[in-house]
């Protein structure tokens, strides 16, 4: 429901905290827009499990739970957000790259590349 047709571009801000070597928890918010009038604001909590804890890369699975506000044709529609994501954190010193895919509700699927900094 992020877009009635085609695909939507999005940008995100996310923060998470490692809880040991294999788990992390955090918050994320983002906005997607399909360039034909439909926009979605997403706010979610996330829990992440790293399959392995390597210094060179970290494969992960992530659970996301939160809320969506869908803006379409002058209406604002609230919706529950629930999804799963899988990705790979690639450390680059204090920085990292994270290619990931996700699926859930009210969106069907998504894919992206994150660039971040460890603090």
Secondary structure, DSSP 8 states (H G I E B T S, - for coil): ---SSS--EEEEEEEEEE-SSSEEEEEEEEEEE-SSS-EEEEEEEEEEEES---SS-EEEEEEEEEEEEEEETTEEEEEEEEEEEEEEEEEETTEEEEEEEEEEESS-EEEEEEEEE--
